[in-house]
Amino acid sequence: MDRHLLQRGSTESCLDHNDQPEDYLEDQENNEKSYAHRHTPYSKWEKGILLGFLIFLALFGLLDLGYRTYTLMQSHRPISCNCGDTIAEALAQGCKYDSLAAAWLPPACRDNVLNEAFEHAGSNDDGSWPYYADLNKTRLLSLEEVSMIPETGGNFFTTQRWHLVHCMYYWKKMFLAGERNTRIEHRYNNLNHINHCEMMVLAQYPLDEIATTAGVSLHSDVVPGKPSKHHH
């Protein structure tokens, strides 16, 4: 009897022991399914979106790098004060005749405020400057005619006063260049021009004497040779 009960108890114990792993295995299986659901590999559609986004970021980065490189190169690119070979080319490039410079200049090389002041600092009653076609003052030239000299050829003639005021105004232009972000053209930004202005000041010609003859330039990047005594 005792042996039978012991055997029965042993069997019940085994049954209880076998029941417990089944519950455990079921829970483990559920956990694995939940984990697998949470870590399901990306679908082709999701992979396509992710790849497209990464390509977009790469292209955007390349474009941004290219733009920054271009901007940096442009900022270090020398500014030219040339205006082509004809007045038509000068106009197409946005150049205007600058009477202070006796040249056609692009916007970066002009000080419009200073140029306007120069055009009203002359010896004529209205503040303009006298310009002549020859040394004997036989024919007056308008400012427009002077500006067309690159096409018509020749030089203009004007007074010692014009020359001295031109020198002083270029001194002002150089001083104001940093503040107004103006490029000083090579034609005048050199020691030869400074020495030439010094020579004209010390020459002490009468102010209304025709002591200056000059052409009109389209190429202000060019540094002229040492000027002669009576030439600008």
KEKE-3310 file (N, C-alpha, C; in steps of 0.2 Angstrom, whole numbers, plus 5000, padded with zeros to 4 digits):
npx = (5004:5009:5019:5013:5006:5017:5022:5012:5012:5024:5022:5012:5020:5029:5021:5017:5029:5032:5021:5025:5036:5030:5022:5032:5040:5030:5029:5041:5042:5032:5039:5050:5043:5038:5050:5055:5046:5048:5060:5060:5067:5070:5058:5058:5053:5054:5068:5071:5067:5075:5088:5086:5085:5098:5105:5101:5105:5119:5121:5116:5126:5137:5134:5133:5146:5152:5146:5151:5165:5166:5161:5171:5182:5178:5178:5191:5196:5204:5199:5194:5197:5195:5186:5183:5186:5179:5167:5154:5156:5160:5148:5140:5145:5142:5149:5154:5157:5170:5174:5183:5193:5196:5192:5183:5174:5170:5157:5163:5175:5172:5169:5155:5150:5161:5165:5155:5156:5168:5165:5158:5167:5174:5181:5172:5158:5146:5152:5157:5170:5182:5185:5195:5198:5210:5227:5227:5214:5204:5192:5179:5175:5161:5157:5152:5157:5170:5170:5168:5180:5188:5182:5182:5195:5211:5215:5210:5211:5215:5215:5228:5223:5213:5221:5228:5217:5212:5222:5222:5209:5210:5218:5209:5200:5208:5209:5196:5193:5193:5183:5172:5172:5179:5188:5204:5210:5224:5230:5231:5235:5249:5266:5272:5261:5259:5271:5270:5260:5265:5276:5268:5262:5273:5278:5271:5263:5252:5236:5225:5231:5233:5239:5238:5236:5226:5221:5207:5204:5200:5205:5209:5217:5229:5246:5252:5267:5280:5275:5276:5282:5271:5260:5246)
npy = (4994:5006:5007:5008:5020:5028:5026:5031:5044:5048:5048:5058:5068:5068:5072:5084:5091:5089:5097:5110:5114:5115:5127:5136:5135:5139:5153:5157:5155:5164:5176:5175:5177:5190:5197:5194:5201:5214:5216:5214:5213:5227:5231:5230:5242:5251:5250:5256:5269:5274:5272:5282:5293:5294:5296:5308:5316:5315:5321:5334:5338:5337:5347:5358:5359:5362:5374:5382:5381:5388:5401:5405:5405:5415:5426:5428:5431:5442:5458:5466:5481:5484:5487:5481:5482:5491:5504:5499:5487:5490:5497:5486:5478:5485:5496:5514:5531:5539:5554:5559:5549:5549:5538:5523:5514:5500:5496:5492:5499:5512:5527:5534:5545:5553:5556:5563:5575:5579:5583:5594:5603:5611:5625:5632:5643:5635:5625:5615:5607:5614:5607:5604:5602:5603:5610:5624:5628:5629:5623:5618:5604:5593:5584:5572:5571:5569:5557:5549:5547:5535:5529:5539:5543:5551:5564:5574:5591:5600:5611:5616:5617:5607:5596:5596:5596:5584:5575:5577:5573:5559:5556:5557:5547:5535:5536:5534:5522:5509:5511:5513:5502:5502:5498:5503:5507:5499:5508:5520:5517:5517:5520:5528:5537:5544:5551:5558:5567:5574:5580:5589:5597:5604:5610:5622:5628:5641:5641:5641:5638:5628:5614:5601:5585:5571:5554:5544:5530:5512:5502:5500:5492:5492:5498:5513:5519:5529:5546:5560:5577:5586:5578:5569)
npz = (5000:5004:4996:4983:4985:4985:4973:4965:4970:4965:4951:4950:4953:4943:4932:4936:4935:4921:4916:4919:4911:4899:4899:4901:4889:4880:4884:4881:4867:4863:4867:4859:4846:4848:4849:4836:4829:4832:4827:4813:4797:4786:4774:4755:4750:4761:4762:4750:4751:4762:4755:4745:4752:4758:4747:4742:4753:4751:4738:4741:4749:4741:4731:4740:4744:4732:4729:4739:4737:4724:4728:4736:4727:4719:4727:4729:4717:4705:4703:4688:4679:4666:4651:4639:4621:4613:4613:4613:4618:4631:4636:4636:4646:4657:4660:4662:4657:4665:4671:4680:4679:4666:4658:4653:4665:4675:4687:4699:4700:4700:4708:4710:4717:4720:4707:4702:4710:4706:4693:4695:4700:4691:4681:4674:4673:4677:4684:4677:4667:4655:4639:4625:4607:4602:4605:4603:4607:4598:4596:4606:4616:4620:4635:4632:4619:4622:4629:4619:4612:4612:4601:4591:4590:4594:4606:4621:4626:4640:4655:4667:4679:4679:4679:4691:4701:4697:4701:4715:4718:4715:4725:4735:4731:4733:4747:4751:4746:4753:4762:4754:4746:4733:4719:4715:4699:4690:4681:4688:4701:4705:4707:4697:4693:4704:4706:4694:4697:4707:4700:4692:4701:4706:4695:4693:4683:4675:4681:4672:4660:4645:4649:4649:4640:4635:4632:4631:4640:4638:4644:4659:4667:4663:4665:4662:4653:4659:4660:4649:4651:4648:4647:4651)
capx = (5000:5013:5023:5008:5005:5024:5023:5007:5015:5030:5019:5009:5026:5032:5016:5017:5035:5031:5017:5028:5040:5026:5020:5038:5041:5025:5030:5048:5040:5029:5044:5054:5039:5038:5057:5056:5041:5051:5067:5059:5071:5067:5055:5061:5050:5058:5075:5072:5066:5081:5093:5085:5087:5105:5108:5099:5110:5126:5120:5116:5133:5142:5131:5135:5153:5154:5145:5156:5171:5165:5161:5178:5186:5176:5180:5199:5197:5206:5193:5197:5194:5195:5179:5183:5189:5175:5162:5149:5158:5160:5141:5137:5148:5140:5154:5152:5163:5171:5178:5189:5198:5197:5192:5177:5176:5165:5155:5168:5181:5170:5166:5151:5149:5167:5165:5150:5159:5173:5162:5156:5173:5178:5182:5167:5153:5142:5156:5160:5177:5183:5189:5196:5200:5217:5231:5225:5207:5199:5185:5177:5172:5157:5159:5150:5162:5176:5169:5168:5187:5190:5180:5184:5202:5214:5216:5207:5216:5212:5219:5232:5218:5210:5226:5229:5211:5212:5227:5219:5203:5212:5220:5203:5197:5212:5208:5189:5192:5191:5176:5167:5174:5181:5194:5208:5213:5231:5232:5233:5237:5256:5271:5273:5256:5260:5277:5268:5256:5270:5279:5263:5261:5279:5279:5268:5260:5246:5230:5221:5235:5232:5245:5236:5232:5226:5217:5202:5205:5195:5209:5213:5221:5236:5250:5256:5274:5282:5272:5280:5281:5265:5255:5243)
capy = (5000:5012:5007:5010:5027:5031:5026:5036:5051:5049:5049:5064:5073:5069:5075:5091:5093:5090:5103:5117:5116:5117:5134:5140:5135:5143:5160:5158:5155:5171:5181:5175:5180:5197:5200:5194:5206:5220:5216:5212:5217:5232:5229:5233:5249:5255:5251:5261:5276:5275:5273:5288:5299:5294:5298:5315:5320:5315:5325:5340:5339:5339:5354:5364:5360:5365:5381:5386:5382:5393:5407:5406:5406:5421:5431:5429:5432:5449:5462:5469:5488:5484:5488:5478:5485:5496:5507:5495:5481:5494:5497:5479:5476:5490:5502:5521:5535:5542:5560:5559:5544:5549:5531:5519:5510:5496:5498:5490:5503:5519:5531:5539:5551:5557:5558:5569:5580:5581:5586:5601:5607:5614:5632:5635:5646:5630:5620:5610:5608:5615:5602:5606:5597:5605:5614:5631:5629:5631:5619:5615:5597:5592:5578:5566:5570:5567:5550:5545:5547:5528:5527:5544:5544:5557:5566:5580:5595:5604:5615:5614:5616:5601:5591:5596:5593:5576:5572:5578:5569:5552:5555:5556:5540:5530:5536:5531:5515:5504:5512:5512:5496:5504:5496:5508:5504:5499:5514:5526:5514:5515:5526:5533:5542:5549:5555:5563:5572:5578:5585:5594:5602:5608:5614:5628:5631:5645:5636:5641:5636:5621:5610:5593:5582:5564:5550:5540:5523:5507:5497:5503:5487:5493:5503:5516:5521:5536:5551:5565:5583:5589:5573:5565)
capz = (5000:5005:4989:4978:4986:4984:4965:4963:4971:4960:4945:4950:4954:4936:4928:4938:4932:4914:4914:4920:4905:4893:4900:4900:4882:4877:4885:4877:4860:4862:4868:4852:4841:4849:4847:4829:4826:4833:4823:4806:4792:4782:4767:4750:4750:4766:4760:4744:4754:4765:4751:4742:4757:4759:4740:4743:4757:4748:4732:4744:4752:4735:4729:4745:4744:4726:4729:4744:4733:4719:4731:4739:4722:4716:4732:4728:4710:4705:4700:4682:4678:4659:4648:4632:4616:4610:4618:4613:4623:4638:4638:4637:4652:4662:4661:4661:4656:4671:4669:4684:4677:4659:4656:4654:4670:4677:4693:4705:4699:4700:4714:4707:4721:4719:4700:4701:4713:4701:4687:4697:4703:4686:4681:4670:4677:4679:4688:4673:4665:4648:4635:4619:4603:4601:4610:4602:4610:4593:4596:4613:4616:4626:4639:4628:4614:4626:4631:4612:4609:4610:4594:4586:4590:4596:4613:4623:4629:4646:4659:4672:4685:4679:4681:4699:4704:4696:4706:4722:4719:4715:4732:4739:4729:4736:4754:4752:4743:4758:4765:4748:4742:4726:4716:4711:4693:4689:4678:4692:4707:4704:4709:4692:4693:4710:4704:4689:4700:4711:4695:4689:4706:4707:4689:4694:4677:4677:4682:4666:4654:4643:4650:4649:4635:4637:4628:4635:4640:4639:4647:4665:4670:4660:4669:4656:4654:4663:4656:4647:4655:4647:4645:4657)
cpx = (5004:5018:5019:5007:5011:5024:5018:5009:5020:5027:5016:5015:5029:5027:5016:5024:5035:5027:5020:5033:5036:5024:5027:5040:5036:5027:5037:5046:5037:5034:5048:5050:5039:5044:5057:5052:5045:5057:5066:5063:5067:5064:5059:5059:5054:5065:5076:5071:5072:5087:5092:5087:5094:5108:5107:5104:5117:5126:5120:5122:5137:5140:5134:5142:5155:5152:5149:5163:5171:5165:5167:5183:5185:5178:5187:5201:5198:5200:5197:5193:5194:5187:5179:5187:5185:5170:5156:5150:5158:5153:5138:5140:5146:5144:5151:5158:5164:5176:5184:5195:5200:5197:5184:5178:5169:5163:5159:5173:5178:5168:5162:5150:5155:5167:5161:5153:5164:5171:5159:5161:5177:5178:5177:5162:5148:5146:5159:5167:5177:5187:5189:5199:5207:5220:5229:5218:5203:5192:5184:5174:5167:5159:5157:5155:5169:5176:5169:5175:5190:5188:5182:5192:5205:5214:5211:5212:5212:5217:5224:5228:5215:5214:5227:5223:5210:5216:5224:5213:5205:5215:5214:5200:5201:5210:5201:5188:5190:5184:5171:5168:5175:5187:5198:5211:5221:5234:5234:5236:5244:5260:5272:5267:5257:5266:5275:5264:5260:5274:5274:5262:5267:5280:5276:5266:5254:5240:5226:5225:5233:5238:5244:5233:5232:5221:5211:5203:5199:5199:5213:5217:5228:5239:5254:5263:5275:5279:5277:5278:5274:5259:5253:5244)
cpy = (5006:5012:5009:5018:5031:5032:5031:5043:5053:5051:5056:5070:5074:5073:5083:5094:5094:5096:5109:5119:5118:5125:5138:5140:5139:5151:5161:5159:5162:5176:5181:5178:5187:5200:5200:5199:5213:5221:5213:5216:5221:5229:5232:5240:5253:5256:5256:5268:5278:5276:5280:5294:5300:5297:5306:5319:5320:5320:5333:5342:5341:5346:5359:5365:5363:5373:5385:5387:5387:5400:5409:5408:5413:5427:5433:5430:5440:5452:5466:5476:5489:5484:5485:5482:5490:5499:5503:5489:5484:5494:5491:5476:5480:5495:5509:5525:5539:5548:5561:5555:5545:5542:5529:5514:5506:5498:5497:5495:5511:5521:5536:5545:5556:5560:5564:5575:5583:5585:5593:5605:5611:5622:5636:5638:5640:5624:5615:5612:5610:5610:5604:5601:5598:5610:5622:5633:5632:5628:5616:5608:5596:5586:5572:5565:5567:5559:5546:5544:5540:5526:5532:5545:5551:5558:5572:5584:5599:5608:5612:5613:5609:5595:5590:5594:5586:5573:5572:5573:5561:5551:5553:5549:5535:5530:5533:5524:5510:5505:5511:5506:5497:5501:5501:5504:5504:5505:5520:5523:5512:5521:5531:5538:5547:5553:5560:5568:5577:5583:5590:5599:5607:5612:5621:5632:5635:5640:5635:5639:5629:5617:5603:5591:5574:5561:5548:5533:5518:5501:5499:5498:5488:5499:5506:5517:5528:5541:5556:5571:5585:5584:5570:5558)
cpz = (5000:4998:4984:4979:4984:4976:4962:4964:4966:4953:4944:4950:4947:4932:4930:4935:4925:4912:4915:4914:4899:4893:4899:4893:4878:4878:4881:4870:4859:4863:4861:4847:4842:4847:4840:4826:4826:4829:4816:4802:4788:4775:4761:4749:4755:4764:4754:4747:4758:4761:4747:4746:4758:4752:4740:4747:4754:4742:4735:4746:4747:4732:4733:4745:4738:4726:4734:4741:4728:4722:4733:4733:4719:4720:4731:4721:4709:4701:4694:4681:4670:4657:4641:4627:4612:4615:4618:4618:4630:4640:4640:4644:4658:4664:4659:4660:4663:4670:4673:4682:4670:4656:4657:4660:4672:4684:4699:4705:4699:4707:4711:4711:4720:4712:4699:4704:4709:4695:4688:4700:4698:4686:4677:4675:4680:4683:4683:4670:4657:4645:4628:4614:4601:4606:4609:4604:4604:4593:4603:4611:4622:4629:4635:4622:4616:4627:4625:4609:4608:4603:4589:4585:4593:4604:4614:4626:4635:4650:4664:4679:4685:4681:4688:4703:4703:4701:4713:4723:4718:4722:4736:4738:4732:4743:4755:4749:4747:4761:4760:4744:4735:4724:4713:4705:4693:4686:4682:4699:4706:4706:4703:4692:4699:4709:4699:4692:4704:4706:4693:4695:4707:4701:4689:4688:4679:4677:4676:4659:4652:4643:4651:4643:4636:4632:4633:4634:4641:4643:4653:4669:4668:4663:4663:4658:4658:4658:4655:4651:4654:4645:4651:4657)
residu = (MET:ASP:ARG:HIS:LEU:LEU:GLN:ARG:GLY:SER:THR:GLU:SER:CYS:LEU:ASP:HIS:ASN:ASP:GLN:PRO:GLU:ASP:TYR:LEU:GLU:ASP:GLN:GLU:ASN:ASN:GLU:LYS:SER:TYR:ALA:HIS:ARG:HIS:THR:PRO:TYR:SER:LYS:TRP:GLU:LYS:GLY:ILE:LEU:LEU:GLY:PHE:LEU:ILE:PHE:LEU:ALA:LEU:PHE:GLY:LEU:LEU:ASP:LEU:GLY:TYR:ARG:THR:TYR:THR:LEU:MET:GLN:SER:HIS:ARG:PRO:ILE:SER:CYS:ASN:CYS:GLY:ASP:THR:ILE:ALA:GLU:ALA:LEU:ALA:GLN:GLY:CYS:LYS:TYR:ASP:SER:LEU:ALA:ALA:ALA:TRP:LEU:PRO:PRO:ALA:CYS:ARG:ASP:ASN:VAL:LEU:ASN:GLU:ALA:PHE:GLU:HIS:ALA:GLY:SER:ASN:ASP:ASP:GLY:SER:TRP:PRO:TYR:TYR:ALA:ASP:LEU:ASN:LYS:THR:ARG:LEU:LEU:SER:LEU:GLU:GLU:VAL:SER:MET:ILE:PRO:GLU:THR:GLY:GLY:ASN:PHE:PHE:THR:THR:GLN:ARG:TRP:HIS:LEU:VAL:HIS:CYS:MET:TYR:TYR:TRP:LYS:LYS:MET:PHE:LEU:ALA:GLY:GLU:ARG:ASN:THR:ARG:ILE:GLU:HIS:ARG:TYR:ASN:ASN:LEU:ASN:HIS:ILE:ASN:HIS:CYS:GLU:MET:MET:VAL:LEU:ALA:GLN:TYR:PRO:LEU:ASP:GLU:ILE:ALA:THR:THR:ALA:GLY:VAL:SER:LEU:HIS:SER:ASP:VAL:VAL:PRO:GLY:LYS:PRO:SER:LYS:HIS:HIS:HIS)
# end
